[in-house]
């Protein structure tokens, strides 16, 4: 199924050079500094239940495509909020998936899946309704083997370090269990404060109460609320965290004085804030988190610009993170100015910016990262972590921000088997881009070899302080 030269240039000289670059870095360890795999997989190290639970049920890239063509999520085993029945027969789920596999033609998901099917499970015929049962049986057979348990796959994938993402309310029991198990695989957490920072997050008031219980801080005051964050950040660092992550609807920041911030927090805490005030609170909290990062050294990731849970029916029935998050237009220049006016000059602060609005790459993000010492650009993300999305990212940012104001690649995935495939796509795309620079006289070949290594491995380790 896999063309050995996939994603490399068509022109012979460019392909030959890209191939040399790729061959040098294709076997480098994987640094996965941001993602959403389940830490309990590595802690418990139990076999994955069946092919459907591995490839279909947890992967919104897969089931959102099938849903768009009329396949109910219930028929794909996606759990409901109220616990009402959904399909639990893994073989039936797999057959539905296989019957619709043609829907993924030309998509990055197809590349990732074919890569996993061939390299992990020795399946070299394209998935279809005809061979669905053969696929299911072979994958299920392999999953029963010790070498296909999560820790063994982690090592087979050559993962040097992987970061998961947890709420401040999480007790990090799985991370503690991993640490106490004696296993040498490095799995770290990341601090995602959205549930206690975003007043529109479901259960926000109850989340604040829980945060007060966990920390013992008095959350009736602004200072107590900030102290609770500091305490939880310190705990996350003890459990290996090197970064925070912020999934705000916009990139808005504010720089209020303490009295103004305290008054705003009081309205938010009691549920009296209007939409503008709730947005102002999120904006102020990005600035507060940046100031905390100056104190504790955690790298700050900002992932704005997604209208979360666009479908109210889907949200009510299936909850968050079920494929209905949609990109929106996002401003960075004016939105980030209050924060940058305070800390933008600090080279000891690291803020990594992401976007779902590609129009901002050349106009806003590259110029910002090409000036402010604290800023770096995250890689093409989510809807754009595709071959063409990555190529556009390089084309639109390199001339202004260069390579060293970017942070390599991260896979940002819940789909564990796709991790090596995603990194392989990124490495191939970057090698193709570098080969073109060399052959058009904009880069020396020795520099291209050094850059290929940095983009695949070095930049991520450095940017995330790993």
C-alpha positions as CSV (number, residue, x, y, z in Angstrom):
1,X,0.0,0.0,0.0
2,X,2.8,2.4,0.8
3,X,4.9,4.0,-1.9
4,X,8.4,4.2,-0.5
5,X,8.9,7.7,-2.0
6,X,5.5,9.0,-0.9
7,X,5.5,12.8,-0.3
8,X,9.0,13.2,-1.7
9,X,9.4,15.5,-4.8
10,X,8.7,14.1,-8.3
11,X,11.6,15.8,-10.0
12,X,14.6,13.3,-10.0
13,X,17.3,15.5,-8.5
14,X,15.0,16.9,-5.8
15,X,13.8,13.4,-5.0
16,X,17.3,12.0,-4.7
17,X,18.4,14.8,-2.3
18,X,15.2,14.6,-0.3
19,X,15.7,10.9,0.0
20,X,19.2,11.3,1.3
21,X,18.0,13.7,3.9
22,X,15.1,11.5,4.9
23,X,17.2,8.4,5.2
24,X,19.5,10.1,7.7
25,X,16.7,11.2,10.0
26,X,13.9,8.6,9.5
27,X,15.1,6.5,12.4
28,X,15.6,9.3,14.9
29,X,13.7,8.9,18.2
30,X,10.2,10.4,18.4
31,X,9.8,13.4,20.7
32,X,6.1,13.8,21.2
33,X,5.8,16.9,23.4
34,X,2.0,17.5,23.1
35,X,-0.8,15.0,22.7
36,X,-3.8,13.3,24.2
37,X,-3.0,9.6,24.5
38,X,-4.4,8.0,27.7
39,X,-1.7,7.7,30.4
40,X,-3.6,4.7,31.8
41,X,-2.5,2.7,28.7
42,X,1.1,3.0,29.8
43,X,0.4,2.6,33.5
44,X,-1.7,-0.6,33.3
45,X,0.0,-1.9,30.1
46,X,-3.0,-4.1,29.3
47,X,-3.8,-5.4,25.8
48,X,-5.9,-3.1,23.6
49,X,-9.4,-4.6,23.6
50,X,-10.0,-5.0,19.8
51,X,-9.2,-3.3,16.5
52,X,-12.3,-1.1,16.7
53,X,-11.3,0.2,20.1
54,X,-7.8,0.9,18.9
55,X,-8.6,2.6,15.5
56,X,-12.2,3.8,15.4
57,X,-13.9,4.5,18.7
58,X,-11.3,6.9,20.2
59,X,-10.3,8.7,17.0
60,X,-12.4,11.7,16.0
61,X,-10.5,12.0,12.7
62,X,-12.0,8.6,11.8
63,X,-15.5,8.8,13.1
64,X,-16.2,12.4,12.1
65,X,-15.7,11.5,8.5
66,X,-18.1,8.6,8.7
67,X,-20.6,10.7,10.6
68,X,-20.4,13.3,7.8
69,X,-21.7,10.6,5.4
70,X,-24.6,9.6,7.6
71,X,-23.1,6.9,9.8
72,X,-24.5,7.4,13.3
73,X,-21.8,7.7,16.0
74,X,-23.8,5.2,18.0
75,X,-23.1,2.6,15.3
76,X,-19.4,3.3,15.7
77,X,-19.4,2.7,19.4
78,X,-18.8,6.3,20.5
79,X,-20.0,6.5,24.1
80,X,-23.0,8.7,25.0
81,X,-23.1,11.1,27.9
82,X,-26.1,9.5,29.5
83,X,-24.9,6.0,29.0
84,X,-27.6,5.0,26.5
85,X,-26.8,2.0,24.4
86,X,-24.3,2.1,21.5
87,X,-22.8,-0.6,19.4
88,X,-20.4,-2.7,21.5
89,X,-19.5,-5.4,19.0
90,X,-16.1,-4.6,17.7
91,X,-16.4,-6.6,14.6
92,X,-19.6,-4.9,13.6
93,X,-18.0,-1.5,14.2
94,X,-15.0,-2.5,12.1
95,X,-17.1,-3.7,9.2
96,X,-18.9,-0.4,9.1
97,X,-15.5,1.3,9.1
98,X,-14.2,-0.9,6.3
99,X,-17.3,-0.4,4.2
100,X,-16.7,3.3,4.2
101,X,-12.9,3.3,3.9
102,X,-13.1,4.9,0.5
103,X,-14.2,8.1,2.2
104,X,-10.6,8.7,3.4
105,X,-9.1,8.8,-0.1
106,X,-6.6,11.6,-0.4
107,X,-6.8,12.5,3.3
108,X,-3.9,12.4,5.9
109,X,-6.0,9.9,7.9
110,X,-5.6,7.5,5.0
111,X,-1.8,7.8,5.1
112,X,-1.7,7.3,8.9
113,X,-4.0,4.3,8.8
114,X,-2.3,2.6,5.9
115,X,1.1,3.1,7.5
116,X,-0.1,1.5,10.7
117,X,-1.9,-1.4,8.9
118,X,1.2,-2.2,6.9
119,X,4.1,-1.6,9.3
120,X,2.4,-2.9,12.5
121,X,0.1,-5.6,11.3
122,X,1.6,-6.8,8.1
123,X,-1.5,-5.9,6.0
124,X,-0.5,-4.8,2.5
125,X,-3.9,-4.9,0.8
126,X,-6.1,-1.9,1.0
127,X,-8.9,-2.2,3.5
128,X,-12.4,-2.8,2.1
129,X,-15.7,-4.5,2.9
130,X,-14.4,-7.6,1.2
131,X,-11.4,-8.1,3.5
132,X,-12.8,-6.5,6.7
133,X,-12.9,-9.7,8.6
134,X,-9.4,-10.7,7.6
135,X,-8.2,-7.3,8.8
136,X,-10.1,-7.6,12.0
137,X,-8.8,-11.1,12.8
138,X,-5.2,-10.4,12.0
139,X,-5.1,-7.2,14.0
140,X,-6.9,-8.9,16.9
141,X,-4.4,-11.7,16.8
142,X,-1.5,-9.4,16.9
143,X,-3.0,-7.3,19.7
144,X,-3.1,-10.5,21.9
145,X,0.7,-10.7,21.7
146,X,2.9,-9.2,24.5
147,X,4.8,-7.2,21.9
148,X,1.6,-5.2,21.1
149,X,0.9,-4.0,24.6
150,X,1.2,-0.2,25.1
151,X,4.7,-0.2,26.6
152,X,6.1,-2.5,24.0
153,X,4.6,-0.4,21.2
154,X,6.0,2.7,22.9
155,X,9.5,1.2,22.6
156,X,8.9,-0.2,19.1
157,X,7.8,3.3,18.0
158,X,11.2,4.6,19.3
159,X,9.4,7.2,21.5
160,X,11.9,9.0,23.6
161,X,9.3,11.0,25.5
162,X,5.6,11.6,25.2
163,X,3.4,14.2,26.9
164,X,-0.2,13.7,27.8
165,X,-2.6,16.5,28.8
166,X,-4.5,16.7,32.1
167,X,-6.8,19.0,34.0
168,X,-5.7,20.7,37.2
169,X,-8.4,18.5,38.9
170,X,-6.6,15.3,37.8
171,X,-4.8,13.4,40.6
172,X,-2.3,12.1,38.0
173,X,-2.6,8.6,39.5
174,X,-1.6,7.0,36.2
175,X,1.6,9.1,35.9
176,X,2.4,8.2,39.5
177,X,1.8,4.5,38.7
178,X,4.1,4.7,35.6
179,X,6.8,6.3,37.7
180,X,6.5,3.7,40.5
181,X,6.4,0.8,38.1
182,X,10.1,1.0,37.2
183,X,9.4,1.1,33.5
184,X,11.9,3.3,31.7
185,X,9.5,4.8,29.2
186,X,9.2,8.6,29.7
187,X,5.6,9.8,29.9
188,X,5.1,13.3,31.2
189,X,2.0,15.3,31.8
190,X,1.0,18.9,30.7
191,X,-1.0,21.4,32.7
192,X,-4.3,22.2,30.9
193,X,-6.2,24.6,33.2
194,X,-9.3,25.2,30.9
195,X,-11.8,23.6,33.3
196,X,-11.0,26.2,36.0
197,X,-10.1,29.1,33.7
198,X,-12.9,29.1,31.2
199,X,-16.2,30.3,32.7
200,X,-18.0,28.7,29.7
201,X,-16.5,25.2,30.5
202,X,-19.2,22.8,31.6
203,X,-19.3,22.6,35.4
204,X,-17.0,25.6,35.9
205,X,-18.5,26.5,39.3
206,X,-18.2,22.9,40.6
207,X,-14.7,22.7,39.2
208,X,-13.7,25.7,41.2
209,X,-15.1,24.1,44.4
210,X,-13.1,20.9,43.6
211,X,-9.9,23.0,43.0
212,X,-10.4,24.5,46.4
213,X,-10.8,21.1,48.0
214,X,-7.6,19.7,46.3
215,X,-5.4,22.7,47.1
216,X,-6.8,24.0,50.4
217,X,-6.7,27.5,49.0
218,X,-9.4,30.0,49.6
219,X,-10.9,30.5,46.2
220,X,-13.1,33.3,47.4
221,X,-10.2,35.7,46.7
222,X,-8.3,36.4,43.5
223,X,-5.0,35.8,45.3
224,X,-6.2,32.5,46.6
225,X,-7.3,31.5,43.2
226,X,-3.9,32.3,41.7
227,X,-2.2,30.4,44.5
228,X,-4.3,27.3,43.7
229,X,-2.9,27.4,40.2
230,X,0.6,27.8,41.4
231,X,0.2,24.8,43.7
232,X,-1.2,22.6,41.0
233,X,1.5,23.7,38.5
234,X,4.1,22.7,41.0
235,X,2.5,19.3,41.5
236,X,2.4,18.8,37.7
237,X,6.1,19.7,37.5
238,X,6.8,17.1,40.2
239,X,5.1,14.6,37.9
240,X,7.3,15.5,34.9
241,X,5.4,18.4,33.3
242,X,7.5,20.9,31.3
243,X,4.6,22.7,29.6
244,X,1.1,24.1,30.0
245,X,-1.6,24.1,27.4
246,X,-4.5,26.6,26.8
247,X,-7.3,25.9,24.5
248,X,-9.0,29.2,24.4
249,X,-11.6,30.2,21.8
250,X,-9.5,33.3,20.9
251,X,-6.0,34.5,21.5
252,X,-7.2,37.5,23.5
253,X,-5.0,38.7,26.4
254,X,-5.4,41.5,28.9
255,X,-3.1,43.2,31.4
256,X,-5.5,44.4,34.2
257,X,-4.2,45.7,37.5
258,X,-4.8,43.5,40.6
259,X,-8.0,45.4,41.7
260,X,-9.5,45.1,38.2
261,X,-8.6,41.4,37.9
262,X,-10.0,40.7,41.4
263,X,-13.3,42.4,40.6
264,X,-13.6,40.5,37.3
265,X,-12.8,37.2,39.1
266,X,-15.5,37.9,41.7
267,X,-18.1,38.2,38.9
268,X,-17.0,35.1,37.1
269,X,-16.9,33.0,40.3
270,X,-20.4,33.9,41.2
271,X,-21.8,33.4,37.7
272,X,-22.7,37.0,37.2
273,X,-20.3,37.7,34.3
274,X,-21.7,38.5,30.9
275,X,-20.1,37.0,27.7
276,X,-17.7,40.0,27.3
277,X,-16.6,39.7,30.9
278,X,-16.1,35.9,30.5
279,X,-13.9,36.5,27.5
280,X,-12.0,39.2,29.4
281,X,-11.4,36.7,32.2
282,X,-9.9,34.1,29.8
283,X,-7.8,36.9,28.3
284,X,-6.5,38.0,31.7
285,X,-5.7,34.4,32.7
286,X,-3.4,33.9,29.6
287,X,-1.4,36.8,30.9
288,X,-1.4,35.4,34.5
289,X,-0.3,32.0,33.2
290,X,2.6,33.7,31.2
291,X,3.7,35.4,34.4
292,X,3.6,32.1,36.3
293,X,5.7,30.5,33.6
294,X,8.3,33.2,34.2
295,X,8.5,32.0,37.8
296,X,8.3,28.2,37.3
297,X,9.8,27.7,33.8
298,X,6.9,25.8,32.3
299,X,6.6,26.3,28.5
300,X,3.3,27.9,27.5
301,X,1.3,26.5,24.6
302,X,-1.7,28.5,23.2
303,X,-4.1,26.6,21.0
304,X,-6.8,29.2,20.1
305,X,-9.3,29.5,17.3
306,X,-11.5,26.5,17.6
307,X,-15.3,26.9,18.1
308,X,-15.6,24.0,20.4
309,X,-18.7,21.7,20.2
310,X,-20.2,23.5,17.3
311,X,-23.1,21.0,17.2
312,X,-25.3,21.3,20.2
313,X,-27.0,18.0,19.5
314,X,-23.7,16.2,19.4
315,X,-22.4,17.9,22.5
316,X,-25.5,17.0,24.5
317,X,-25.4,13.4,23.3
318,X,-21.7,12.6,23.2
319,X,-19.9,15.4,25.0
320,X,-16.7,17.2,24.2
321,X,-14.0,16.2,21.7
322,X,-16.2,14.3,19.3
323,X,-15.2,15.9,16.0
324,X,-17.5,18.9,16.0
325,X,-14.9,21.6,16.8
326,X,-14.6,24.0,13.9
327,X,-11.8,26.5,13.0
328,X,-12.6,30.2,13.2
329,X,-10.9,33.4,12.0
330,X,-8.3,34.4,14.7
331,X,-6.6,37.7,15.4
332,X,-3.1,37.5,17.0
333,X,-1.5,40.9,16.4
334,X,-3.9,43.0,18.6
335,X,-5.0,40.1,20.8
336,X,-1.6,39.3,22.1
337,X,-0.3,42.8,22.4
338,X,-1.3,43.3,26.1
339,X,0.6,40.1,27.1
340,X,3.6,40.9,24.9
341,X,3.8,44.4,26.2
342,X,4.5,42.9,29.6
343,X,6.6,39.8,28.8
344,X,7.4,39.8,25.1
345,X,11.0,40.8,25.6
346,X,11.8,38.0,28.0
347,X,13.9,35.3,26.3
348,X,13.6,33.2,29.5
349,X,9.9,32.7,28.7
350,X,8.7,30.3,26.0
351,X,5.3,30.8,24.5
352,X,4.4,28.5,21.6
353,X,1.6,29.7,19.3
354,X,-0.7,27.5,17.2
355,X,-3.4,28.4,14.8
356,X,-6.3,26.9,12.9
357,X,-6.4,30.0,10.7
358,X,-3.8,29.6,8.0
359,X,-4.3,33.1,6.7
360,X,-2.4,34.3,9.8
361,X,0.8,32.4,9.1
362,X,2.5,35.0,6.9
363,X,0.5,38.1,7.9
364,X,0.6,37.7,11.7
365,X,2.3,34.7,13.3
366,X,5.6,34.7,11.4
367,X,6.2,38.4,11.9
368,X,5.4,38.1,15.6
369,X,7.6,35.1,16.2
370,X,10.3,36.7,14.0
371,X,10.5,39.6,16.5
372,X,9.5,38.7,20.1
373,X,12.1,36.6,22.0
374,X,9.5,34.8,24.0
375,X,7.5,33.5,20.9
376,X,7.8,30.3,18.9
377,X,5.4,28.9,16.2
378,X,3.9,25.6,16.8
379,X,3.6,23.3,13.8
380,X,0.6,22.9,11.5
381,X,-2.1,21.7,13.8
382,X,-5.2,19.6,13.8
383,X,-7.0,20.1,10.5
384,X,-3.7,21.1,8.9
385,X,-1.3,18.4,10.1
386,X,-1.4,17.1,6.6
387,X,1.2,16.9,3.9
388,X,0.0,20.0,2.1
389,X,-0.8,21.8,5.3
390,X,2.8,21.2,6.6
391,X,4.2,22.4,3.2
392,X,2.1,25.5,3.3
393,X,3.2,26.2,6.8
394,X,6.9,26.1,5.8
395,X,6.3,28.2,2.7
396,X,4.4,30.9,4.6
397,X,6.6,31.1,7.8
398,X,10.2,30.4,6.9
399,X,11.1,33.6,5.0
400,X,10.0,35.8,8.0
401,X,10.5,33.6,11.1
402,X,13.1,31.2,9.8
403,X,13.3,27.6,11.1
404,X,14.6,28.3,14.6
405,X,11.6,30.3,15.7
406,X,9.6,27.1,15.1
407,X,9.5,24.0,17.4
408,X,9.7,20.9,15.1
409,X,6.7,18.6,15.0
410,X,4.2,17.3,17.5
411,X,1.5,14.8,16.7
412,X,-1.3,16.1,19.0
413,X,-3.1,12.8,18.8
414,X,-5.3,10.4,20.8
415,X,-4.7,7.7,18.2
416,X,-1.7,5.8,19.6
417,X,-0.9,3.7,16.4
418,X,-0.8,6.9,14.3
419,X,2.1,8.5,16.1
420,X,5.0,7.0,14.0
421,X,3.0,7.6,10.9
422,X,2.4,11.3,11.7
423,X,6.0,11.9,12.5
424,X,7.0,10.1,9.3
425,X,4.8,12.4,7.2
426,X,6.3,15.4,8.9
427,X,9.9,14.2,8.3
428,X,9.2,13.5,4.6
429,X,7.5,16.9,4.0
430,X,10.3,18.8,5.7
431,X,13.0,16.9,3.7
432,X,11.2,17.7,0.5
433,X,11.0,21.4,1.5
434,X,14.7,21.5,2.4
435,X,15.7,19.7,-0.9
436,X,13.9,22.4,-2.9
437,X,15.7,25.1,-1.0
438,X,19.1,23.5,-1.8
439,X,18.3,23.0,-5.5
440,X,17.1,26.6,-5.9
441,X,20.3,28.0,-4.3
442,X,18.8,29.2,-1.0
443,X,20.5,26.7,1.3
444,X,23.7,24.7,1.3
445,X,23.4,20.9,1.4
446,X,25.3,20.6,4.7
447,X,22.9,23.0,6.3
448,X,19.9,21.0,5.0
449,X,21.3,17.9,6.7
450,X,21.6,19.7,9.9
451,X,18.2,21.3,9.6
452,X,16.5,17.9,8.8
453,X,17.8,16.6,12.2
454,X,16.7,19.7,14.0
455,X,13.2,19.7,12.6
456,X,12.7,16.0,13.3
457,X,14.2,15.9,16.8
458,X,16.3,18.8,18.1
459,X,13.9,21.7,18.0
460,X,11.1,19.9,19.9
461,X,13.4,18.8,22.7
462,X,14.8,22.3,23.1
463,X,11.5,24.2,22.8
464,X,9.7,22.0,25.3
465,X,12.7,21.8,27.7
466,X,12.8,18.0,27.4
